[in-house]
């Protein structure tokens, strides 16, 4: 399995429309990626190019990020 890339603008869009099902799907894929020994990258597109700004390699880091995301719903 390869690293999983999460586009933060997509997360923000899903927060805006309160699409919990899609957010759950994203976090399940991220969890599966970490369990399989790969990393999850957070990226944001700047001037059309994806720019990595954070990375998770443990379930605890992912859980902290997930908690932050769901806090704004």
PDB file of N, H, CA, C and O in Angstrom:
ATOM      1  N   UNK A   1       0.839  -1.184   0.000  1.00  0.00           N
ATOM      2  CA  UNK A   1       0.000   0.000   0.000  1.00  0.00           C
ATOM      3  C   UNK A   1       0.885   1.248   0.000  1.00  0.00           C
ATOM      4  O   UNK A   1       1.963   1.252   0.594  1.00  0.00           O
ATOM      5  N   UNK A   2       0.424   2.295  -0.664  1.00  0.00           N
ATOM      6  H   UNK A   2      -0.452   2.291  -1.146  1.00  0.00           H
ATOM      7  CA  UNK A   2       1.171   3.544  -0.732  1.00  0.00           C
ATOM      8  C   UNK A   2       0.683   4.519   0.322  1.00  0.00           C
ATOM      9  O   UNK A   2      -0.362   4.326   0.944  1.00  0.00           O
ATOM     10  N   UNK A   3       1.472   5.577   0.507  1.00  0.00           N
ATOM     11  H   UNK A   3       2.320   5.734   0.002  1.00  0.00           H
ATOM     12  CA  UNK A   3       1.034   6.626   1.422  1.00  0.00           C
ATOM     13  C   UNK A   3      -0.289   7.206   0.928  1.00  0.00           C
ATOM     14  O   UNK A   3      -0.586   7.184  -0.267  1.00  0.00           O
ATOM     15  N   UNK A   4      -1.056   7.710   1.843  1.00  0.00           N
ATOM     16  H   UNK A   4      -0.815   7.728   2.813  1.00  0.00           H
ATOM     17  CA  UNK A   4      -2.366   8.274   1.534  1.00  0.00           C
ATOM     18  C   UNK A   4      -2.267   9.785   1.645  1.00  0.00           C
ATOM     19  O   UNK A   4      -1.732  10.308   2.622  1.00  0.00           O
ATOM     20  N   UNK A   5      -2.780  10.479   0.650  1.00  0.00           N
ATOM     21  H   UNK A   5      -3.215  10.054  -0.143  1.00  0.00           H
ATOM     22  CA  UNK A   5      -2.709  11.935   0.616  1.00  0.00           C
ATOM     23  C   UNK A   5      -4.102  12.512   0.835  1.00  0.00           C
ATOM     24  O   UNK A   5      -5.055  12.160   0.140  1.00  0.00           O
ATOM     25  N   UNK A   6      -4.199  13.401   1.812  1.00  0.00           N
ATOM     26  H   UNK A   6      -3.425  13.687   2.376  1.00  0.00           H
ATOM     27  CA  UNK A   6      -5.454  14.086   2.105  1.00  0.00           C
ATOM     28  C   UNK A   6      -5.305  15.543   1.698  1.00  0.00           C
ATOM     29  O   UNK A   6      -4.411  16.246   2.168  1.00  0.00           O
ATOM     30  N   UNK A   7      -6.194  15.984   0.818  1.00  0.00           N
ATOM     31  H   UNK A   7      -6.921  15.413   0.436  1.00  0.00           H
ATOM     32  CA  UNK A   7      -6.228  17.391   0.404  1.00  0.00           C
ATOM     33  C   UNK A   7      -7.060  18.155   1.439  1.00  0.00           C
ATOM     34  O   UNK A   7      -8.261  17.927   1.578  1.00  0.00           O
ATOM     35  N   UNK A   8      -6.409  19.051   2.150  1.00  0.00           N
ATOM     36  H   UNK A   8      -5.433  19.237   2.038  1.00  0.00           H
ATOM     37  CA  UNK A   8      -7.064  19.772   3.240  1.00  0.00           C
ATOM     38  C   UNK A   8      -8.234  20.614   2.738  1.00  0.00           C
ATOM     39  O   UNK A   8      -9.213  20.793   3.463  1.00  0.00           O
ATOM     40  N   UNK A   9      -8.157  21.125   1.536  1.00  0.00           N
ATOM     41  H   UNK A   9      -7.362  20.981   0.947  1.00  0.00           H
ATOM     42  CA  UNK A   9      -9.279  21.912   1.011  1.00  0.00           C
ATOM     43  C   UNK A   9     -10.522  21.034   0.856  1.00  0.00           C
ATOM     44  O   UNK A   9     -11.644  21.516   1.014  1.00  0.00           O
ATOM     45  N   UNK A  10     -10.328  19.755   0.550  1.00  0.00           N
ATOM     46  H   UNK A  10      -9.417  19.364   0.421  1.00  0.00           H
ATOM     47  CA  UNK A  10     -11.455  18.817   0.467  1.00  0.00           C
ATOM     48  C   UNK A  10     -12.060  18.600   1.861  1.00  0.00           C
ATOM     49  O   UNK A  10     -13.281  18.549   2.011  1.00  0.00           O
ATOM     50  N   UNK A  11     -11.203  18.475   2.871  1.00  0.00           N
ATOM     51  H   UNK A  11     -10.211  18.517   2.750  1.00  0.00           H
ATOM     52  CA  UNK A  11     -11.681  18.329   4.251  1.00  0.00           C
ATOM     53  C   UNK A  11     -12.501  19.554   4.642  1.00  0.00           C
ATOM     54  O   UNK A  11     -13.577  19.426   5.227  1.00  0.00           O
ATOM     55  N   UNK A  12     -11.995  20.733   4.320  1.00  0.00           N
ATOM     56  H   UNK A  12     -11.122  20.837   3.845  1.00  0.00           H
ATOM     57  CA  UNK A  12     -12.702  21.974   4.659  1.00  0.00           C
ATOM     58  C   UNK A  12     -14.046  22.060   3.942  1.00  0.00           C
ATOM     59  O   UNK A  12     -15.034  22.517   4.518  1.00  0.00           O
ATOM     60  N   UNK A  13     -14.080  21.623   2.696  1.00  0.00           N
ATOM     61  H   UNK A  13     -13.278  21.252   2.228  1.00  0.00           H
ATOM     62  CA  UNK A  13     -15.336  21.617   1.936  1.00  0.00           C
ATOM     63  C   UNK A  13     -16.347  20.673   2.586  1.00  0.00           C
ATOM     64  O   UNK A  13     -17.519  21.020   2.732  1.00  0.00           O
ATOM     65  N   UNK A  14     -15.896  19.491   2.974  1.00  0.00           N
ATOM     66  H   UNK A  14     -14.944  19.209   2.856  1.00  0.00           H
ATOM     67  CA  UNK A  14     -16.787  18.519   3.608  1.00  0.00           C
ATOM     68  C   UNK A  14     -17.266  19.008   4.971  1.00  0.00           C
ATOM     69  O   UNK A  14     -18.396  18.725   5.367  1.00  0.00           O
ATOM     70  N   UNK A  15     -16.423  19.732   5.685  1.00  0.00           N
ATOM     71  H   UNK A  15     -15.504  19.962   5.364  1.00  0.00           H
ATOM     72  CA  UNK A  15     -16.844  20.339   6.954  1.00  0.00           C
ATOM     73  C   UNK A  15     -17.951  21.357   6.707  1.00  0.00           C
ATOM     74  O   UNK A  15     -18.936  21.405   7.444  1.00  0.00           O
ATOM     75  N   UNK A  16     -17.786  22.164   5.673  1.00  0.00           N
ATOM     76  H   UNK A  16     -16.987  22.125   5.073  1.00  0.00           H
ATOM     77  CA  UNK A  16     -18.755  23.218   5.367  1.00  0.00           C
ATOM     78  C   UNK A  16     -20.142  22.646   5.104  1.00  0.00           C
ATOM     79  O   UNK A  16     -21.149  23.208   5.535  1.00  0.00           O
ATOM     80  N   UNK A  17     -20.185  21.519   4.392  1.00  0.00           N
ATOM     81  H   UNK A  17     -19.367  21.062   4.042  1.00  0.00           H
ATOM     82  CA  UNK A  17     -21.482  20.925   4.058  1.00  0.00           C
ATOM     83  C   UNK A  17     -21.871  19.806   5.030  1.00  0.00           C
ATOM     84  O   UNK A  17     -22.875  19.123   4.830  1.00  0.00           O
ATOM     85  N   UNK A  18     -21.072  19.629   6.076  1.00  0.00           N
ATOM     86  H   UNK A  18     -20.257  20.184   6.239  1.00  0.00           H
ATOM     87  CA  UNK A  18     -21.325  18.616   7.120  1.00  0.00           C
ATOM     88  C   UNK A  18     -21.508  17.215   6.549  1.00  0.00           C
ATOM     89  O   UNK A  18     -22.429  16.494   6.935  1.00  0.00           O
ATOM     90  N   UNK A  19     -20.627  16.836   5.631  1.00  0.00           N
ATOM     91  H   UNK A  19     -19.879  17.422   5.318  1.00  0.00           H
ATOM     92  CA  UNK A  19     -20.686  15.506   5.029  1.00  0.00           C
ATOM     93  C   UNK A  19     -19.866  14.535   5.881  1.00  0.00           C
ATOM     94  O   UNK A  19     -18.713  14.235   5.572  1.00  0.00           O
ATOM     95  N   UNK A  20     -20.476  14.061   6.940  1.00  0.00           N
ATOM     96  H   UNK A  20     -21.413  14.305   7.191  1.00  0.00           H
ATOM     97  CA  UNK A  20     -19.792  13.191   7.891  1.00  0.00           C
ATOM     98  C   UNK A  20     -19.451  11.845   7.272  1.00  0.00           C
ATOM     99  O   UNK A  20     -18.400  11.281   7.575  1.00  0.00           O
ATOM    100  N   UNK A  21     -20.313  11.317   6.414  1.00  0.00           N
ATOM    101  H   UNK A  21     -21.167  11.774   6.168  1.00  0.00           H
ATOM    102  CA  UNK A  21     -20.040  10.020   5.789  1.00  0.00           C
ATOM    103  C   UNK A  21     -18.752  10.043   4.980  1.00  0.00           C
ATOM    104  O   UNK A  21     -17.938   9.126   5.087  1.00  0.00           O
ATOM    105  N   UNK A  22     -18.560  11.069   4.184  1.00  0.00           N
ATOM    106  H   UNK A  22     -19.221  11.814   4.097  1.00  0.00           H
ATOM    107  CA  UNK A  22     -17.343  11.158   3.367  1.00  0.00           C
ATOM    108  C   UNK A  22     -16.114  11.391   4.244  1.00  0.00           C
ATOM    109  O   UNK A  22     -15.049  10.833   3.980  1.00  0.00           O
ATOM    110  N   UNK A  23     -16.257  12.211   5.284  1.00  0.00           N
ATOM    111  H   UNK A  23     -17.122  12.664   5.499  1.00  0.00           H
ATOM    112  CA  UNK A  23     -15.143  12.401   6.221  1.00  0.00           C
ATOM    113  C   UNK A  23     -14.774  11.074   6.888  1.00  0.00           C
ATOM    114  O   UNK A  23     -13.594  10.756   7.029  1.00  0.00           O
ATOM    115  N   UNK A  24     -15.778  10.308   7.294  1.00  0.00           N
ATOM    116  H   UNK A  24     -16.737  10.567   7.179  1.00  0.00           H
ATOM    117  CA  UNK A  24     -15.523   8.993   7.888  1.00  0.00           C
ATOM    118  C   UNK A  24     -14.763   8.092   6.920  1.00  0.00           C
ATOM    119  O   UNK A  24     -13.839   7.386   7.323  1.00  0.00           O
ATOM    120  N   UNK A  25     -15.153   8.115   5.637  1.00  0.00           N
ATOM    121  H   UNK A  25     -15.904   8.688   5.310  1.00  0.00           H
ATOM    122  CA  UNK A  25     -14.467   7.300   4.628  1.00  0.00           C
ATOM    123  C   UNK A  25     -13.003   7.700   4.497  1.00  0.00           C
ATOM    124  O   UNK A  25     -12.125   6.840   4.428  1.00  0.00           O
ATOM    125  N   UNK A  26     -12.742   8.986   4.462  1.00  0.00           N
ATOM    126  H   UNK A  26     -13.455   9.685   4.518  1.00  0.00           H
ATOM    127  CA  UNK A  26     -11.367   9.480   4.345  1.00  0.00           C
ATOM    128  C   UNK A  26     -10.539   9.024   5.542  1.00  0.00           C
ATOM    129  O   UNK A  26      -9.414   8.553   5.378  1.00  0.00           O
ATOM    130  N   UNK A  27     -11.091   9.162   6.735  1.00  0.00           N
ATOM    131  H   UNK A  27     -12.005   9.545   6.868  1.00  0.00           H
ATOM    132  CA  UNK A  27     -10.332   8.783   7.924  1.00  0.00           C
ATOM    133  C   UNK A  27     -10.159   7.273   8.049  1.00  0.00           C
ATOM    134  O   UNK A  27      -9.158   6.820   8.604  1.00  0.00           O
ATOM    135  N   UNK A  28     -11.099   6.491   7.553  1.00  0.00           N
ATOM    136  H   UNK A  28     -11.912   6.859   7.102  1.00  0.00           H
ATOM    137  CA  UNK A  28     -10.935   5.032   7.552  1.00  0.00           C
ATOM    138  C   UNK A  28      -9.806   4.620   6.610  1.00  0.00           C
ATOM    139  O   UNK A  28      -9.001   3.752   6.945  1.00  0.00           O
ATOM    140  N   UNK A  29      -9.748   5.248   5.426  1.00  0.00           N
ATOM    141  H   UNK A  29     -10.403   5.953   5.154  1.00  0.00           H
ATOM    142  CA  UNK A  29      -8.651   4.954   4.491  1.00  0.00           C
ATOM    143  C   UNK A  29      -7.311   5.371   5.084  1.00  0.00           C
ATOM    144  O   UNK A  29      -6.312   4.668   4.931  1.00  0.00           O
ATOM    145  N   UNK A  30      -7.294   6.506   5.755  1.00  0.00           N
ATOM    146  H   UNK A  30      -8.106   7.077   5.879  1.00  0.00           H
ATOM    147  CA  UNK A  30      -6.061   6.975   6.389  1.00  0.00           C
ATOM    148  C   UNK A  30      -5.628   6.000   7.491  1.00  0.00           C
ATOM    149  O   UNK A  30      -4.447   5.673   7.610  1.00  0.00           O
ATOM    150  N   UNK A  31      -6.579   5.548   8.280  1.00  0.00           N
ATOM    151  H   UNK A  31      -7.538   5.814   8.183  1.00  0.00           H
ATOM    152  CA  UNK A  31      -6.275   4.596   9.351  1.00  0.00           C
ATOM    153  C   UNK A  31      -5.709   3.301   8.779  1.00  0.00           C
ATOM    154  O   UNK A  31      -4.725   2.770   9.293  1.00  0.00           O
ATOM    155  N   UNK A  32      -6.323   2.801   7.728  1.00  0.00           N
ATOM    156  H   UNK A  32      -7.122   3.233   7.311  1.00  0.00           H
ATOM    157  CA  UNK A  32      -5.854   1.585   7.076  1.00  0.00           C
ATOM    158  C   UNK A  32      -4.428   1.754   6.552  1.00  0.00           C
ATOM    159  O   UNK A  32      -3.612   0.837   6.642  1.00  0.00           O
ATOM    160  N   UNK A  33      -4.143   2.922   6.011  1.00  0.00           N
ATOM    161  H   UNK A  33      -4.806   3.666   5.938  1.00  0.00           H
ATOM    162  CA  UNK A  33      -2.806   3.209   5.493  1.00  0.00           C
ATOM    163  C   UNK A  33      -1.773   3.145   6.610  1.00  0.00           C
ATOM    164  O   UNK A  33      -0.713   2.541   6.443  1.00  0.00           O
ATOM    165  N   UNK A  34      -2.075   3.763   7.743  1.00  0.00           N
ATOM    166  H   UNK A  34      -2.936   4.254   7.878  1.00  0.00           H
ATOM    167  CA  UNK A  34      -1.139   3.771   8.874  1.00  0.00           C
ATOM    168  C   UNK A  34      -0.966   2.369   9.444  1.00  0.00           C
ATOM    169  O   UNK A  34       0.152   1.965   9.765  1.00  0.00           O
ATOM    170  N   UNK A  35      -2.062   1.624   9.573  1.00  0.00           N
ATOM    171  H   UNK A  35      -2.970   1.953   9.313  1.00  0.00           H
ATOM    172  CA  UNK A  35      -1.988   0.258  10.096  1.00  0.00           C
ATOM    173  C   UNK A  35      -1.088  -0.602   9.213  1.00  0.00           C
ATOM    174  O   UNK A  35      -0.405  -1.500   9.703  1.00  0.00           O
ATOM    175  N   UNK A  36      -1.090  -0.325   7.913  1.00  0.00           N
ATOM    176  H   UNK A  36      -1.645   0.405   7.514  1.00  0.00           H
ATOM    177  CA  UNK A  36      -0.255  -1.078   6.976  1.00  0.00           C
ATOM    178  C   UNK A  36       1.170  -0.539   6.882  1.00  0.00           C
ATOM    179  O   UNK A  36       1.932  -0.954   6.009  1.00  0.00           O
ATOM    180  N   UNK A  37       1.533   0.378   7.770  1.00  0.00           N
ATOM    181  H   UNK A  37       0.914   0.715   8.479  1.00  0.00           H
ATOM    182  CA  UNK A  37       2.911   0.832   7.849  1.00  0.00           C
ATOM    183  C   UNK A  37       3.291   2.004   6.968  1.00  0.00           C
ATOM    184  O   UNK A  37       4.471   2.338   6.865  1.00  0.00           O
ATOM    185  N   UNK A  38       2.331   2.625   6.339  1.00  0.00           N
ATOM    186  H   UNK A  38       1.372   2.354   6.422  1.00  0.00           H
ATOM    187  CA  UNK A  38       2.614   3.777   5.479  1.00  0.00           C
ATOM    188  C   UNK A  38       2.228   5.067   6.189  1.00  0.00           C
ATOM    189  O   UNK A  38       1.661   5.044   7.281  1.00  0.00           O
ATOM    190  N   UNK A  39       2.541   6.183   5.558  1.00  0.00           N
ATOM    191  H   UNK A  39       3.002   6.202   4.671  1.00  0.00           H
ATOM    192  CA  UNK A  39       2.255   7.496   6.137  1.00  0.00           C
ATOM    193  C   UNK A  39       1.076   8.157   5.444  1.00  0.00           C
ATOM    194  O   UNK A  39       0.745   7.846   4.299  1.00  0.00           O
ATOM    195  N   UNK A  40       0.453   9.074   6.166  1.00  0.00           N
ATOM    196  H   UNK A  40       0.722   9.326   7.096  1.00  0.00           H
ATOM    197  CA  UNK A  40      -0.628   9.896   5.627  1.00  0.00           C
ATOM    198  C   UNK A  40      -0.094  11.318   5.536  1.00  0.00           C
ATOM    199  O   UNK A  40       0.434  11.859   6.507  1.00  0.00           O
ATOM    200  N   UNK A  41      -0.238  11.918   4.354  1.00  0.00           N
ATOM    201  H   UNK A  41      -0.667  11.478   3.565  1.00  0.00           H
ATOM    202  CA  UNK A  41       0.228  13.287   4.151  1.00  0.00           C
ATOM    203  C   UNK A  41      -0.952  14.230   4.016  1.00  0.00           C
ATOM    204  O   UNK A  41      -1.944  13.912   3.360  1.00  0.00           O
ATOM    205  N   UNK A  42      -0.837  15.392   4.642  1.00  0.00           N
ATOM    206  H   UNK A  42      -0.031  15.650   5.175  1.00  0.00           H
ATOM    207  CA  UNK A  42      -1.798  16.471   4.440  1.00  0.00           C
ATOM    208  C   UNK A  42      -1.185  17.437   3.444  1.00  0.00           C
ATOM    209  O   UNK A  42      -0.046  17.874   3.611  1.00  0.00           O
ATOM    210  N   UNK A  43      -1.943  17.770   2.410  1.00  0.00           N
ATOM    211  H   UNK A  43      -2.868  17.415   2.275  1.00  0.00           H
ATOM    212  CA  UNK A  43      -1.450  18.708   1.401  1.00  0.00           C
ATOM    213  C   UNK A  43      -2.482  19.803   1.180  1.00  0.00           C
ATOM    214  O   UNK A  43      -3.676  19.625   1.424  1.00  0.00           O
ATOM    215  N   UNK A  44      -1.991  20.923   0.718  1.00  0.00           N
ATOM    216  H   UNK A  44      -1.021  21.067   0.520  1.00  0.00           H
ATOM    217  CA  UNK A  44      -2.845  22.038   0.318  1.00  0.00           C
ATOM    218  C   UNK A  44      -2.304  22.525  -1.013  1.00  0.00           C
ATOM    219  O   UNK A  44      -1.093  22.663  -1.186  1.00  0.00           O
ATOM    220  N   UNK A  45      -3.203  22.784  -1.954  1.00  0.00           N
ATOM    221  H   UNK A  45      -4.186  22.671  -1.814  1.00  0.00           H
ATOM    222  CA  UNK A  45      -2.769  23.262  -3.260  1.00  0.00           C
ATOM    223  C   UNK A  45      -2.517  24.762  -3.210  1.00  0.00           C
ATOM    224  O   UNK A  45      -3.396  25.545  -2.853  1.00  0.00           O
ATOM    225  N   UNK A  46      -1.308  25.142  -3.574  1.00  0.00           N
ATOM    226  H   UNK A  46      -0.594  24.505  -3.864  1.00  0.00           H
ATOM    227  CA  UNK A  46      -0.918  26.540  -3.677  1.00  0.00           C
ATOM    228  C   UNK A  46      -0.467  26.790  -5.104  1.00  0.00           C
ATOM    229  O   UNK A  46       0.461  26.144  -5.592  1.00  0.00           O
ATOM    230  N   UNK A  47      -1.112  27.711  -5.761  1.00  0.00           N
ATOM    231  H   UNK A  47      -1.865  28.236  -5.365  1.00  0.00           H
ATOM    232  CA  UNK A  47      -0.826  28.030  -7.157  1.00  0.00           C
ATOM    233  C   UNK A  47      -0.915  26.779  -8.027  1.00  0.00           C
ATOM    234  O   UNK A  47      -0.121  26.591  -8.948  1.00  0.00           O
ATOM    235  N   UNK A  48      -1.891  25.926  -7.720  1.00  0.00           N
ATOM    236  H   UNK A  48      -2.536  26.078  -6.971  1.00  0.00           H
ATOM    237  CA  UNK A  48      -2.142  24.729  -8.510  1.00  0.00           C
ATOM    238  C   UNK A  48      -1.251  23.541  -8.192  1.00  0.00           C
ATOM    239  O   UNK A  48      -1.465  22.455  -8.731  1.00  0.00           O
ATOM    240  N   UNK A  49      -0.270  23.715  -7.340  1.00  0.00           N
ATOM    241  H   UNK A  49      -0.096  24.597  -6.902  1.00  0.00           H
ATOM    242  CA  UNK A  49       0.651  22.637  -6.991  1.00  0.00           C
ATOM    243  C   UNK A  49       0.404  22.172  -5.555  1.00  0.00           C
ATOM    244  O   UNK A  49       0.296  22.994  -4.645  1.00  0.00           O
ATOM    245  N   UNK A  50       0.314  20.852  -5.352  1.00  0.00           N
ATOM    246  H   UNK A  50       0.401  20.184  -6.091  1.00  0.00           H
ATOM    247  CA  UNK A  50       0.125  20.364  -3.978  1.00  0.00           C
ATOM    248  C   UNK A  50       1.380  20.601  -3.136  1.00  0.00           C
ATOM    249  O   UNK A  50       2.492  20.275  -3.551  1.00  0.00           O
ATOM    250  N   UNK A  51       1.184  21.166  -1.960  1.00  0.00           N
ATOM    251  H   UNK A  51       0.281  21.430  -1.622  1.00  0.00           H
ATOM    252  CA  UNK A  51       2.285  21.430  -1.031  1.00  0.00           C
ATOM    253  C   UNK A  51       2.032  20.664   0.264  1.00  0.00           C
ATOM    254  O   UNK A  51       1.034  20.898   0.946  1.00  0.00           O
ATOM    255  N   UNK A  52       2.931  19.756   0.594  1.00  0.00           N
ATOM    256  H   UNK A  52       3.742  19.566   0.040  1.00  0.00           H
ATOM    257  CA  UNK A  52       2.801  18.989   1.833  1.00  0.00           C
ATOM    258  C   UNK A  52       3.084  19.907   3.021  1.00  0.00           C
ATOM    259  O   UNK A  52       4.059  20.660   3.020  1.00  0.00           O
ATOM    260  N   UNK A  53       2.213  19.835   4.039  1.00  0.00           N
ATOM    261  H   UNK A  53       1.421  19.223   4.040  1.00  0.00           H
ATOM    262  CA  UNK A  53       2.492  20.637   5.225  1.00  0.00           C
ATOM    263  C   UNK A  53       2.394  19.854   6.524  1.00  0.00           C
ATOM    264  O   UNK A  53       2.716  20.384   7.588  1.00  0.00           O
ATOM    265  N   UNK A  54       1.954  18.601   6.458  1.00  0.00           N
ATOM    266  H   UNK A  54       1.693  18.170   5.595  1.00  0.00           H
ATOM    267  CA  UNK A  54       1.953  17.773   7.660  1.00  0.00           C
ATOM    268  C   UNK A  54       1.929  16.313   7.248  1.00  0.00           C
ATOM    269  O   UNK A  54       1.577  15.974   6.118  1.00  0.00           O
ATOM    270  N   UNK A  55       2.312  15.455   8.185  1.00  0.00           N
ATOM    271  H   UNK A  55       2.598  15.731   9.103  1.00  0.00           H
ATOM    272  CA  UNK A  55       2.390  14.029   7.901  1.00  0.00           C
ATOM    273  C   UNK A  55       2.101  13.264   9.182  1.00  0.00           C
ATOM    274  O   UNK A  55       2.548  13.653  10.261  1.00  0.00           O
ATOM    275  N   UNK A  56       1.351  12.176   9.059  1.00  0.00           N
ATOM    276  H   UNK A  56       0.987  11.860   8.183  1.00  0.00           H
ATOM    277  CA  UNK A  56       1.028  11.331  10.203  1.00  0.00           C
ATOM    278  C   UNK A  56       1.571   9.933   9.958  1.00  0.00           C
ATOM    279  O   UNK A  56       1.465   9.397   8.855  1.00  0.00           O
ATOM    280  N   UNK A  57       2.149   9.355  10.991  1.00  0.00           N
ATOM    281  H   UNK A  57       2.235   9.790  11.887  1.00  0.00           H
ATOM    282  CA  UNK A  57       2.631   7.982  10.878  1.00  0.00           C
ATOM    283  C   UNK A  57       2.113   7.101  12.014  1.00  0.00           C
ATOM    284  O   UNK A  57       2.395   5.904  12.058  1.00  0.00           O
ATOM    285  N   UNK A  58       1.347   7.708  12.940  1.00  0.00           N
ATOM    286  H   UNK A  58       1.118   8.681  12.904  1.00  0.00           H
ATOM    287  CA  UNK A  58       0.776   6.925  14.044  1.00  0.00           C
ATOM    288  C   UNK A  58      -0.732   7.158  14.119  1.00  0.00           C
ATOM    289  O   UNK A  58      -1.248   8.180  13.668  1.00  0.00           O
ATOM    290  N   UNK A  59      -1.412   6.187  14.695  1.00  0.00           N
ATOM    291  H   UNK A  59      -0.992   5.356  15.062  1.00  0.00           H
ATOM    292  CA  UNK A  59      -2.857   6.311  14.859  1.00  0.00           C
ATOM    293  C   UNK A  59      -3.211   7.438  15.824  1.00  0.00           C
ATOM    294  O   UNK A  59      -4.268   8.056  15.692  1.00  0.00           O
ATOM    295  N   UNK A  60      -2.349   7.707  16.779  1.00  0.00           N
ATOM    296  H   UNK A  60      -1.491   7.205  16.886  1.00  0.00           H
ATOM    297  CA  UNK A  60      -2.600   8.788  17.733  1.00  0.00           C
ATOM    298  C   UNK A  60      -2.587  10.152  17.035  1.00  0.00           C
ATOM    299  O   UNK A  60      -3.439  11.000  17.302  1.00  0.00           O
ATOM    300  N   UNK A  61      -1.623  10.353  16.147  1.00  0.00           N
ATOM    301  H   UNK A  61      -0.931   9.664  15.930  1.00  0.00           H
ATOM    302  CA  UNK A  61      -1.558  11.611  15.396  1.00  0.00           C
ATOM    303  C   UNK A  61      -2.804  11.783  14.534  1.00  0.00           C
ATOM    304  O   UNK A  61      -3.378  12.870  14.459  1.00  0.00           O
ATOM    305  N   UNK A  62      -3.213  10.694  13.883  1.00  0.00           N
ATOM    306  H   UNK A  62      -2.747   9.811  13.944  1.00  0.00           H
ATOM    307  CA  UNK A  62      -4.412  10.738  13.048  1.00  0.00           C
ATOM    308  C   UNK A  62      -5.649  11.025  13.895  1.00  0.00           C
ATOM    309  O   UNK A  62      -6.503  11.816  13.494  1.00  0.00           O
ATOM    310  N   UNK A  63      -5.751  10.396  15.053  1.00  0.00           N
ATOM    311  H   UNK A  63      -5.057   9.754  15.379  1.00  0.00           H
ATOM    312  CA  UNK A  63      -6.903  10.613  15.938  1.00  0.00           C
ATOM    313  C   UNK A  63      -6.976  12.066  16.399  1.00  0.00           C
ATOM    314  O   UNK A  63      -8.064  12.632  16.498  1.00  0.00           O
ATOM    315  N   UNK A  64      -5.832  12.665  16.678  1.00  0.00           N
ATOM    316  H   UNK A  64      -4.947  12.205  16.597  1.00  0.00           H
ATOM    317  CA  UNK A  64      -5.810  14.077  17.079  1.00  0.00           C
ATOM    318  C   UNK A  64      -6.307  14.972  15.949  1.00  0.00           C
ATOM    319  O   UNK A  64      -7.079  15.902  16.181  1.00  0.00           O
ATOM    320  N   UNK A  65      -5.863  14.690  14.728  1.00  0.00           N
ATOM    321  H   UNK A  65      -5.235  13.935  14.539  1.00  0.00           H
ATOM    322  CA  UNK A  65      -6.305  15.491  13.584  1.00  0.00           C
ATOM    323  C   UNK A  65      -7.805  15.299  13.346  1.00  0.00           C
ATOM    324  O   UNK A  65      -8.528  16.262  13.092  1.00  0.00           O
ATOM    325  N   UNK A  66      -8.260  14.057  13.430  1.00  0.00           N
ATOM    326  H   UNK A  66      -7.672  13.275  13.636  1.00  0.00           H
ATOM    327  CA  UNK A  66      -9.683  13.758  13.234  1.00  0.00           C
ATOM    328  C   UNK A  66     -10.534  14.501  14.262  1.00  0.00           C
ATOM    329  O   UNK A  66     -11.583  15.051  13.928  1.00  0.00           O
ATOM    330  N   UNK A  67     -10.079  14.513  15.497  1.00  0.00           N
ATOM    331  H   UNK A  67      -9.227  14.066  15.768  1.00  0.00           H
ATOM    332  CA  UNK A  67     -10.798  15.219  16.561  1.00  0.00           C
ATOM    333  C   UNK A  67     -10.916  16.707  16.228  1.00  0.00           C
ATOM    334  O   UNK A  67     -11.968  17.314  16.432  1.00  0.00           O
ATOM    335  N   UNK A  68      -9.841  17.282  15.721  1.00  0.00           N
ATOM    336  H   UNK A  68      -8.987  16.790  15.556  1.00  0.00           H
ATOM    337  CA  UNK A  68      -9.851  18.695  15.326  1.00  0.00           C
ATOM    338  C   UNK A  68     -10.838  18.942  14.195  1.00  0.00           C
ATOM    339  O   UNK A  68     -11.572  19.931  14.216  1.00  0.00           O
ATOM    340  N   UNK A  69     -10.862  18.055  13.212  1.00  0.00           N
ATOM    341  H   UNK A  69     -10.266  17.252  13.196  1.00  0.00           H
ATOM    342  CA  UNK A  69     -11.771  18.208  12.071  1.00  0.00           C
ATOM    343  C   UNK A  69     -13.223  18.135  12.525  1.00  0.00           C
ATOM    344  O   UNK A  69     -14.033  18.978  12.139  1.00  0.00           O
ATOM    345  N   UNK A  70     -13.558  17.148  13.331  1.00  0.00           N
ATOM    346  H   UNK A  70     -12.900  16.463  13.644  1.00  0.00           H
ATOM    347  CA  UNK A  70     -14.946  16.960  13.752  1.00  0.00           C
ATOM    348  C   UNK A  70     -15.405  18.029  14.744  1.00  0.00           C
ATOM    349  O   UNK A  70     -16.605  18.243  14.917  1.00  0.00           O
ATOM    350  N   UNK A  71     -14.465  18.689  15.386  1.00  0.00           N
ATOM    351  H   UNK A  71     -13.490  18.515  15.245  1.00  0.00           H
ATOM    352  CA  UNK A  71     -14.815  19.754  16.328  1.00  0.00           C
ATOM    353  C   UNK A  71     -15.551  20.893  15.619  1.00  0.00           C
ATOM    354  O   UNK A  71     -16.370  21.577  16.233  1.00  0.00           O
ATOM    355  N   UNK A  72     -15.268  21.094  14.349  1.00  0.00           N
ATOM    356  H   UNK A  72     -14.603  20.538  13.850  1.00  0.00           H
ATOM    357  CA  UNK A  72     -15.851  22.215  13.612  1.00  0.00           C
ATOM    358  C   UNK A  72     -17.123  21.854  12.853  1.00  0.00           C
ATOM    359  O   UNK A  72     -17.554  22.611  11.983  1.00  0.00           O
ATOM    360  N   UNK A  73     -17.725  20.722  13.163  1.00  0.00           N
ATOM    361  H   UNK A  73     -17.374  20.107  13.870  1.00  0.00           H
ATOM    362  CA  UNK A  73     -18.986  20.341  12.504  1.00  0.00           C
ATOM    363  C   UNK A  73     -20.177  20.791  13.317  1.00  0.00           C
ATOM    364  O   UNK A  73     -21.319  20.559  12.920  1.00  0.00           O
TER     365      UNK A  73
END
